[in-house]
Amino acid sequence: MEVKKAVIDEFDWAIEAGYTLDNPDFQVLYMANVDSTIYNEDGDIIANYKF
């Protein structure tokens, strides 16, 4: 619950998106050593992230 509360407190849009402490669909995941690629609608890469 503490982690969910921290996410809700950090992001202003979280409550509007339905993220509440009692929502079972709202989950917080920890990931390490992750490569992420974001694509636009045309399939072109717009960002790469490494965590």
C-alpha positions as CSV (number, residue, x, y, z in Angstrom):
1,M,0.0,0.0,0.0
2,E,2.9,2.4,0.7
3,V,4.2,2.1,-2.8
4,K,0.7,2.7,-4.3
5,K,0.3,5.8,-2.2
6,A,3.8,7.1,-3.3
7,V,2.8,6.7,-6.9
8,I,-0.6,8.5,-6.4
9,D,1.2,11.3,-4.5
10,E,3.9,11.7,-7.2
11,F,1.7,11.8,-10.3
12,D,-1.2,14.4,-10.4
13,W,-3.1,12.4,-13.0
14,A,-3.1,9.1,-11.1
15,I,-6.5,9.6,-9.3
16,E,-8.2,10.9,-12.5
17,A,-7.0,7.7,-14.2
18,G,-8.6,5.6,-11.5
19,Y,-5.6,4.7,-9.5
20,T,-6.8,4.3,-5.9
21,L,-5.4,2.3,-3.0
22,D,-8.3,-0.1,-3.0
23,N,-8.3,-0.7,-6.8
24,P,-7.1,-4.3,-7.4
25,D,-6.3,-3.5,-11.0
26,F,-3.8,-0.8,-10.0
27,Q,-0.4,-2.6,-9.5
28,V,3.0,-1.2,-9.1
29,L,5.9,-3.2,-10.6
30,Y,9.6,-2.9,-10.0
31,M,11.8,-3.5,-13.0
32,A,15.6,-3.5,-13.2
33,N,17.9,-3.8,-16.2
34,V,15.2,-3.0,-18.7
35,D,15.5,-1.6,-22.2
36,S,12.4,0.3,-23.5
37,T,11.6,1.6,-26.9
38,I,8.7,3.9,-27.7
39,Y,7.3,4.0,-31.2
40,N,5.0,6.6,-32.8
41,E,1.9,5.6,-34.8
42,D,4.0,5.2,-38.0
43,G,6.3,2.7,-36.3
44,D,9.2,5.0,-36.1
45,I,11.3,5.0,-32.9
46,I,10.9,8.2,-30.9
47,A,12.7,7.3,-27.7
48,N,14.9,4.6,-26.1
49,Y,15.4,4.2,-22.4
50,K,17.5,1.9,-20.2
51,F,16.7,1.4,-16.6
